[in-house]
C-alpha cells in the first residue's frame, strides 16, 4: 500500500511518500488496484489483464482526526494516506512510474549506502541498506497482532535483511493491549517499524505497545522503551522490561 506519511517527532516534522507492505492476511488493508480481465465484455481487446485506475485522493484515518475532548489526555496518529490513482501496487520494486520513496531511495537520500546515484530516483536506485547496531525502541498505542508478519513481508518485498530474533514486541504494562479496530494505530505501528528497520536493518528493534493512547499509558511505555534502548531485554536498569511477545 502506498501512502504519504507525516510523522511529528518532538519539534521535527518529517514528511515522505513511502511504500507500506502489509501481509495478505491483514484484511484491514486492501490493494489499491483491482485486476480485471481484458477478455469478454463490450469494447474488450482481449489483451493482457488491466487494472482499474482509481481517482487520486487523500484519506485521513479517524485516529488522525483531533478530538477536542482528548487534548492533553490522549495522543493521536499522524498519518495521511494518498490513493495516487494508479493501479497494480503489488508489482516488484522499484515500481516504475510510482511517485514515492522506497527503502533504497531513502538510503540514498540520507547517504546510508555507498552507491549514491544522482537524484536518488526511487525507480532506479537498487543498493539496499545493511547497517545498523544497538537498539531501537518504538512506542505506539494498542496491539498490532500482524506486526511481525508485516515486517517480514516488507523486508522480503524490498530485499532488506531480516533476522526474526532481532524484532520483539513488548507489552508496556505487562498485559496484551486491545486491538484498535479502526486500523489507524496498527497502520501507524507498521509504518514505524518498517522504516526504522529499513534505515538500520541490523539493529535490535523493539515495538513497545502501550495499553491505550492515553498519555499515562504512553508515558509508561516510554519508560520501558528507554530501558530497552539502554539495556536491552537481558539486563534490568530502572524499571525492567515487561512481557515480550516473540514474532
C-alpha positions in Angstrom: 0.0 0.0 0.0 1.3 3.5 -0.8 0.8 6.5 1.5 2.1 9.9 2.4 3.1 9.8 6.0 3.6 12.8 8.1 5.5 12.0 11.3 5.9 14.5 14.1 8.9 13.7 16.4 9.4 16.4 19.1 9.8 19.6 17.1 10.8 17.9 13.9 8.2 17.2 11.2 9.2 14.6 8.6 7.0 14.2 5.5 7.7 11.5 3.0 5.7 9.5 0.4 6.6 5.9 1.2 5.6 2.3 0.4 4.0 0.2 3.1 3.9 -3.6 2.8 1.1 -5.4 4.6 0.5 -9.1 4.5 -2.5 -10.5 2.7 -3.8 -11.9 6.0 -4.2 -8.3 7.3 -7.6 -7.7 5.9 -7.7 -4.2 7.3 -5.7 -3.0 4.3 -6.6 -3.8 0.7 -4.6 -3.2 -2.5 -5.5 0.0 -4.4 -5.6 -1.7 -7.8 -8.2 -4.3 -8.7 -7.1 -6.6 -11.5 -9.8 -7.2 -14.2 -9.8 -9.5 -17.2 -9.2 -8.0 -20.6 -11.4 -10.5 -22.3 -15.1 -10.9 -22.7 -17.1 -7.6 -22.4 -18.1 -4.9 -24.9 -15.1 -3.0 -26.2 -12.6 -5.5 -24.8 -9.4 -6.1 -26.8 -8.7 -9.5 -25.3 -5.1 -8.4 -24.4 -3.3 -8.8 -21.1 -5.2 -8.1 -17.9 -5.6 -4.5 -16.9 -6.4 -2.8 -13.6 -8.9 -0.2 -12.6 -7.4 3.2 -12.1 -8.8 4.8 -9.1 -9.1 8.6 -8.7 -6.4 10.3 -6.6 -7.5 11.2 -3.1 -6.2 11.8 0.4 -7.5 9.7 3.3 -7.3 10.7 6.9 -7.9 7.8 9.4 -10.2 8.5 12.3 -7.2 8.1 14.7 -5.5 11.1 13.0 -8.5 13.4 13.5 -8.1 15.6 16.6 -10.9 15.3 19.1 -11.1 18.4 21.3 -12.0 16.3 24.3 -8.8 14.4 24.1 -6.4 17.4 24.1 -4.0 17.0 27.0 -5.2 13.4 27.7 -4.7 11.2 24.6 -2.4 11.0 21.6 -3.4 10.5 18.0 -1.7 9.2 15.0 -0.2 11.5 12.4 -0.9 9.6 9.2 -2.2 10.7 5.8 -2.8 8.2 3.0 -2.6 9.1 -0.7 -4.5 7.0 -3.1 -2.5 8.0 -6.1 -5.0 6.9 -8.7 -2.5 4.3 -10.1 -3.2 0.6 -10.1 -1.1 -2.7 -9.6 0.7 -1.8 -6.3 1.9 -5.4 -5.9 4.3 -5.5 -8.8 8.0 -6.0 -7.9 10.1 -2.9 -6.9 11.2 -0.4 -8.0 7.6 0.1 -9.2 8.3 2.1 -12.3 6.1 5.1 -12.7 5.1 5.5 -9.0 5.9 8.7 -7.2 7.1 7.6 -3.8 10.2 6.8 -1.8 11.4 3.3 -1.1 13.9 2.0 1.4 16.6 2.1 -1.2 15.9 5.6 -2.3 15.8 6.9 1.3 19.0 5.1 2.0 20.5 7.1 -0.9 19.0 10.4 0.2 20.4 10.0 3.7 23.7 8.7 2.5 23.4 5.3 4.3 24.7 3.4 1.3 28.0 3.5 -0.6 26.5 3.9 -4.0 24.7 7.3 -4.5 23.1 7.7 -7.9 22.4 11.2 -8.9 19.0 12.3 -7.8 18.3 9.1 -5.8 15.4 8.3 -8.1 13.2 5.6 -6.4 12.6 4.0 -9.8 16.3 3.3 -10.4 18.3 3.0 -7.1 19.0 -0.6 -6.1 21.6 -0.5 -3.3 20.0 -1.9 -0.1 20.9 -0.6 3.4 22.6 -3.4 5.5 23.9 -1.4 8.5 22.6 -0.6 12.0 23.6 -1.6 15.5 22.5 -1.5 19.1 18.8 -0.9 20.0 15.8 0.9 18.5 12.6 1.2 20.6 9.3 2.5 19.1 6.3 3.4 21.3 2.8 3.1 19.9 -0.7 2.5 21.3 -2.7 -0.7 21.2 -1.7 -4.1 19.9 -0.8 -4.8 16.3 -1.0 -8.6 16.0 0.3 -8.6 12.5 3.4 -6.5 13.3 5.9 -9.4 13.0 4.4 -10.7 9.7 4.1 -7.2 8.2 7.8 -6.5 9.0 8.9 -9.8 7.5 6.8 -9.2 4.4 8.1 -5.7 4.0 11.7 -6.8 4.3 11.2 -9.5 1.7 9.4 -7.1 -0.6 12.3 -4.7 -0.7 15.2 -7.1 -0.3 16.1 -6.0 3.3 18.0 -8.3 5.6 15.7 -9.5 8.4 16.5 -11.6 11.5 13.4 -12.6 13.3 15.4 -12.8 16.6 16.1 -9.0 16.4 12.5 -8.0 16.4 10.5 -8.0 19.7 7.0 -6.8 20.7 6.9 -5.7 24.3 3.7 -5.0 26.3 4.5 -1.9 28.3 2.3 -2.7 31.4 2.6 -6.5 31.2 -0.8 -7.1 29.6 -1.5 -7.5 25.9 -3.2 -4.3 24.8 -6.5 -4.4 23.0 -6.7 -4.0 19.2 -7.6 -0.7 17.6 -10.3 -2.0 15.3 -10.3 1.2 13.2 -6.9 0.1 12.0 -5.3 3.5 12.4 -2.9 2.6 15.2 -2.0 -0.7 13.5 -1.0 1.1 10.3 1.0 3.6 12.4 2.9 0.8 14.0 3.5 -0.9 10.7 4.9 2.3 9.2 7.1 3.0 12.3 8.7 -0.4 12.5 9.1 -0.9 8.7 11.0 2.3 8.1 13.0 2.1 11.3 14.1 -1.3 10.2 14.7 -0.1 6.6 17.2 2.6 7.9 19.0 0.2 10.3 18.1 -3.4 9.5 20.9 -4.9 11.6 19.8 -3.2 14.8 17.6 -4.8 17.5 14.1 -3.4 17.1 11.6 -3.2 19.9 7.9 -2.3 19.4 6.7 -1.2 22.8 2.9 -1.3 22.9 1.0 1.0 25.3 -2.3 -0.4 26.6 -4.1 2.6 25.1 -3.5 6.0 23.6 -3.8 7.8 26.9 -0.8 9.8 27.9 -0.5 7.9 31.2 -0.2 4.6 29.3 2.1 6.0 26.7 4.5 7.6 29.3 4.7 4.2 30.9 5.7 2.7 27.6 8.3 5.5 27.1 10.0 4.4 30.3 10.0 0.8 29.2 11.4 1.8 25.8 14.1 3.9 27.4 15.2 0.9 29.5 15.3 -1.3 26.3 17.4 1.1 24.4 19.9 1.4 27.3 19.9 -2.2 28.5 18.1 -4.5 26.1 16.0 -7.4 27.2 18.5 -9.2 29.3 19.6 -6.5 31.7 17.5 -4.7 34.3 18.0 -0.9 34.6 15.4 1.2 36.4 12.0 -0.4 35.7 12.6 -3.8 34.0 11.1 -4.5 30.5 7.7 -6.0 30.6 6.1 -9.0 28.9 7.6 -9.8 25.5 5.7 -11.5 22.6 8.0 -13.3 20.2 7.4 -13.0 16.5 
